[in-house]
């Protein structure tokens, strides 16, 4: 996974899964269609029209694949639908200082790379993107690096080798293990 993209700044702490995807949209059992309701209460006005002041609706943020969030992103209930909504909108990477554990696991399982960076770096990246919407962020999963050339910033990030392997191969944990079925069976027979 190599991403070079503009970003959407959303420097709000403790964004919970109900803010990411409100409960009234949880009627579906498949992943399709959730992106249009991402951050619904913030993205749309009372009449259903897009809120022009919300970052996701600004023309400069169109097609951005990176979200920069505040601390403790994805807290609250454990609904996987939140990750479905983020992915369905087209977000591939989320930068934050911390993620709620269940959301972080759901993000990985839905092809989203949640990256935790230090508070100073997140603040600097957020401000750069707010001041200069054309700022591009480069993310290399293979090298485990985030680069922002306008800031002369290059930060490494941690990811478990297993999660990295799954993301690089575009599979979730179950699919990864299914791919290893023959090897597991051979191992079992040797015991």
C-alpha beads as a LAMMPS data file, in Angstrom:
LAMMPS data file: protein, C-alpha beads

191 atoms
190 bonds

1 atom types
1 bond types

-500.0 500.0 xlo xhi
-500.0 500.0 ylo yhi
-500.0 500.0 zlo zhi

Masses

1 110.0

Atoms # bond

1 1 1 0.000 0.000 0.000
2 1 1 1.498 3.234 -1.212
3 1 1 -0.728 6.301 -0.909
4 1 1 -0.016 9.856 -2.011
5 1 1 -3.043 11.994 -1.346
6 1 1 -4.466 15.212 -0.059
7 1 1 -6.026 14.828 3.366
8 1 1 -9.162 15.672 5.301
9 1 1 -8.427 17.346 8.644
10 1 1 -10.887 16.490 11.393
11 1 1 -9.085 17.559 14.599
12 1 1 -11.818 16.520 17.008
13 1 1 -11.008 14.253 19.961
14 1 1 -13.175 11.284 20.964
15 1 1 -15.088 10.882 17.702
16 1 1 -17.211 7.850 18.479
17 1 1 -18.686 5.260 16.166
18 1 1 -22.153 6.825 16.412
19 1 1 -20.725 10.061 15.013
20 1 1 -18.897 8.111 12.306
21 1 1 -22.082 6.258 11.279
22 1 1 -25.307 6.993 13.183
23 1 1 -27.304 4.017 14.454
24 1 1 -30.271 4.827 12.206
25 1 1 -28.189 3.635 9.210
26 1 1 -27.280 0.212 10.610
27 1 1 -30.070 -1.745 8.954
28 1 1 -27.935 -3.306 6.221
29 1 1 -25.969 -6.487 6.740
30 1 1 -23.469 -5.926 3.943
31 1 1 -20.796 -3.252 3.586
32 1 1 -22.161 -1.451 0.544
33 1 1 -23.559 2.053 0.688
34 1 1 -22.319 3.176 4.095
35 1 1 -19.883 5.777 2.736
36 1 1 -22.647 8.190 1.779
37 1 1 -23.674 8.394 5.445
38 1 1 -20.204 8.858 6.942
39 1 1 -20.367 11.615 9.611
40 1 1 -23.980 12.147 8.570
41 1 1 -24.963 14.574 11.357
42 1 1 -21.993 16.803 10.528
43 1 1 -21.984 16.417 6.749
44 1 1 -25.598 17.332 6.113
45 1 1 -27.855 20.200 7.138
46 1 1 -31.346 19.647 8.565
47 1 1 -32.840 19.800 5.053
48 1 1 -30.500 17.029 3.851
49 1 1 -28.256 19.281 1.781
50 1 1 -24.462 19.093 2.231
51 1 1 -23.031 21.311 4.968
52 1 1 -20.540 23.507 3.046
53 1 1 -18.568 24.195 6.237
54 1 1 -17.819 20.530 6.987
55 1 1 -14.372 19.429 5.841
56 1 1 -15.521 16.330 3.917
57 1 1 -17.768 18.530 1.767
58 1 1 -15.169 21.115 0.789
59 1 1 -14.050 20.916 -2.866
60 1 1 -10.384 20.949 -1.801
61 1 1 -10.948 17.650 0.048
62 1 1 -12.513 15.840 -2.927
63 1 1 -10.945 12.427 -3.547
64 1 1 -8.726 12.660 -0.441
65 1 1 -7.799 9.178 0.799
66 1 1 -6.308 10.228 4.135
67 1 1 -8.187 11.404 7.209
68 1 1 -6.379 13.212 10.029
69 1 1 -8.376 12.698 13.213
70 1 1 -8.153 13.839 16.806
71 1 1 -7.226 11.614 19.718
72 1 1 -9.200 8.446 20.555
73 1 1 -10.802 8.055 17.139
74 1 1 -13.478 5.357 16.858
75 1 1 -14.373 5.099 20.544
76 1 1 -17.830 4.065 21.709
77 1 1 -19.646 0.980 20.517
78 1 1 -17.901 -1.810 18.661
79 1 1 -19.874 -1.518 15.426
80 1 1 -17.889 -2.591 12.386
81 1 1 -20.212 -0.405 10.328
82 1 1 -18.017 2.579 11.275
83 1 1 -15.079 1.074 9.397
84 1 1 -17.437 0.170 6.527
85 1 1 -18.496 3.834 6.289
86 1 1 -14.916 5.129 6.338
87 1 1 -13.853 2.620 3.690
88 1 1 -16.985 3.199 1.628
89 1 1 -16.211 6.905 1.487
90 1 1 -12.765 6.122 0.040
91 1 1 -10.549 6.712 3.067
92 1 1 -7.566 4.347 3.024
93 1 1 -5.458 5.827 5.846
94 1 1 -6.363 7.497 9.137
95 1 1 -3.757 9.422 11.114
96 1 1 -4.365 9.979 14.833
97 1 1 -2.560 9.963 18.148
98 1 1 -4.715 7.052 19.346
99 1 1 -7.503 4.769 18.141
100 1 1 -10.054 2.830 20.121
101 1 1 -8.870 -0.793 20.044
102 1 1 -11.992 -2.332 18.493
103 1 1 -12.225 0.336 15.798
104 1 1 -8.538 -0.142 15.024
105 1 1 -9.061 -3.886 14.523
106 1 1 -12.130 -3.261 12.369
107 1 1 -10.162 -0.745 10.298
108 1 1 -7.429 -3.288 9.570
109 1 1 -10.020 -5.913 8.640
110 1 1 -11.607 -3.506 6.174
111 1 1 -8.441 -2.433 4.360
112 1 1 -7.918 0.829 6.257
113 1 1 -4.490 1.634 7.680
114 1 1 -4.802 3.314 11.109
115 1 1 -1.534 5.097 11.896
116 1 1 -0.696 6.437 15.328
117 1 1 1.778 9.315 15.445
118 1 1 2.878 11.590 18.271
119 1 1 0.757 14.603 19.197
120 1 1 3.250 17.155 17.820
121 1 1 3.375 15.471 14.394
122 1 1 -0.419 15.159 14.136
123 1 1 -0.831 18.826 15.109
124 1 1 1.753 19.960 12.542
125 1 1 0.253 17.844 9.744
126 1 1 -3.266 18.995 10.590
127 1 1 -2.273 22.662 10.583
128 1 1 -0.407 22.280 7.294
129 1 1 -3.465 20.688 5.659
130 1 1 -5.779 23.358 7.088
131 1 1 -3.485 26.174 5.875
132 1 1 -2.639 24.589 2.516
133 1 1 -5.395 22.210 1.348
134 1 1 -3.237 21.044 -1.566
135 1 1 -0.707 19.530 0.858
136 1 1 -0.089 15.906 -0.043
137 1 1 0.830 13.192 2.402
138 1 1 2.751 10.105 1.362
139 1 1 2.208 6.863 3.222
140 1 1 4.263 3.745 2.614
141 1 1 3.021 0.651 4.377
142 1 1 5.982 -1.343 3.091
143 1 1 8.498 1.106 4.592
144 1 1 6.176 2.082 7.474
145 1 1 6.666 5.792 6.794
146 1 1 4.530 8.932 6.650
147 1 1 6.051 11.841 4.706
148 1 1 4.884 15.419 4.346
149 1 1 7.381 17.227 2.125
150 1 1 5.963 20.707 2.809
151 1 1 6.874 20.191 6.472
152 1 1 10.077 18.288 5.770
153 1 1 8.523 15.647 8.025
154 1 1 9.174 11.928 7.838
155 1 1 7.823 9.705 10.609
156 1 1 7.937 5.965 11.003
157 1 1 4.984 4.086 12.446
158 1 1 4.454 0.720 14.082
159 1 1 2.242 -2.045 12.730
160 1 1 2.220 -5.710 13.650
161 1 1 3.838 -7.885 10.970
162 1 1 0.627 -9.917 10.627
163 1 1 -1.584 -6.844 10.060
164 1 1 0.975 -5.473 7.617
165 1 1 1.000 -8.724 5.659
166 1 1 -2.807 -8.765 5.502
167 1 1 -3.006 -5.167 4.251
168 1 1 -0.232 -5.669 1.713
169 1 1 -2.092 -8.690 0.330
170 1 1 -5.532 -7.070 0.484
171 1 1 -7.025 -9.718 2.765
172 1 1 -8.576 -9.789 6.217
173 1 1 -7.481 -12.207 8.939
174 1 1 -9.912 -14.950 7.900
175 1 1 -8.955 -14.803 4.221
176 1 1 -5.283 -14.860 5.180
177 1 1 -5.751 -18.029 7.220
178 1 1 -7.834 -19.665 4.487
179 1 1 -4.934 -19.064 2.075
180 1 1 -2.713 -20.998 4.493
181 1 1 -5.099 -23.964 4.770
182 1 1 -2.850 -26.357 2.827
183 1 1 0.193 -25.443 4.905
184 1 1 -1.769 -25.840 8.143
185 1 1 -3.046 -29.256 7.039
186 1 1 0.481 -30.374 6.106
187 1 1 1.738 -29.225 9.486
188 1 1 -1.047 -31.107 11.265
189 1 1 -0.236 -34.298 9.356
190 1 1 3.432 -34.078 10.382
191 1 1 2.570 -33.978 14.075

Bonds

1 1 1 2
2 1 2 3
3 1 3 4
4 1 4 5
5 1 5 6
6 1 6 7
7 1 7 8
8 1 8 9
9 1 9 10
10 1 10 11
11 1 11 12
12 1 12 13
13 1 13 14
14 1 14 15
15 1 15 16
16 1 16 17
17 1 17 18
18 1 18 19
19 1 19 20
20 1 20 21
21 1 21 22
22 1 22 23
23 1 23 24
24 1 24 25
25 1 25 26
26 1 26 27
27 1 27 28
28 1 28 29
29 1 29 30
30 1 30 31
31 1 31 32
32 1 32 33
33 1 33 34
34 1 34 35
35 1 35 36
36 1 36 37
37 1 37 38
38 1 38 39
39 1 39 40
40 1 40 41
41 1 41 42
42 1 42 43
43 1 43 44
44 1 44 45
45 1 45 46
46 1 46 47
47 1 47 48
48 1 48 49
49 1 49 50
50 1 50 51
51 1 51 52
52 1 52 53
53 1 53 54
54 1 54 55
55 1 55 56
56 1 56 57
57 1 57 58
58 1 58 59
59 1 59 60
60 1 60 61
61 1 61 62
62 1 62 63
63 1 63 64
64 1 64 65
65 1 65 66
66 1 66 67
67 1 67 68
68 1 68 69
69 1 69 70
70 1 70 71
71 1 71 72
72 1 72 73
73 1 73 74
74 1 74 75
75 1 75 76
76 1 76 77
77 1 77 78
78 1 78 79
79 1 79 80
80 1 80 81
81 1 81 82
82 1 82 83
83 1 83 84
84 1 84 85
85 1 85 86
86 1 86 87
87 1 87 88
88 1 88 89
89 1 89 90
90 1 90 91
91 1 91 92
92 1 92 93
93 1 93 94
94 1 94 95
95 1 95 96
96 1 96 97
97 1 97 98
98 1 98 99
99 1 99 100
100 1 100 101
101 1 101 102
102 1 102 103
103 1 103 104
104 1 104 105
105 1 105 106
106 1 106 107
107 1 107 108
108 1 108 109
109 1 109 110
110 1 110 111
111 1 111 112
112 1 112 113
113 1 113 114
114 1 114 115
115 1 115 116
116 1 116 117
117 1 117 118
118 1 118 119
119 1 119 120
120 1 120 121
121 1 121 122
122 1 122 123
123 1 123 124
124 1 124 125
125 1 125 126
126 1 126 127
127 1 127 128
128 1 128 129
129 1 129 130
130 1 130 131
131 1 131 132
132 1 132 133
133 1 133 134
134 1 134 135
135 1 135 136
136 1 136 137
137 1 137 138
138 1 138 139
139 1 139 140
140 1 140 141
141 1 141 142
142 1 142 143
143 1 143 144
144 1 144 145
145 1 145 146
146 1 146 147
147 1 147 148
148 1 148 149
149 1 149 150
150 1 150 151
151 1 151 152
152 1 152 153
153 1 153 154
154 1 154 155
155 1 155 156
156 1 156 157
157 1 157 158
158 1 158 159
159 1 159 160
160 1 160 161
161 1 161 162
162 1 162 163
163 1 163 164
164 1 164 165
165 1 165 166
166 1 166 167
167 1 167 168
168 1 168 169
169 1 169 170
170 1 170 171
171 1 171 172
172 1 172 173
173 1 173 174
174 1 174 175
175 1 175 176
176 1 176 177
177 1 177 178
178 1 178 179
179 1 179 180
180 1 180 181
181 1 181 182
182 1 182 183
183 1 183 184
184 1 184 185
185 1 185 186
186 1 186 187
187 1 187 188
188 1 188 189
189 1 189 190
190 1 190 191
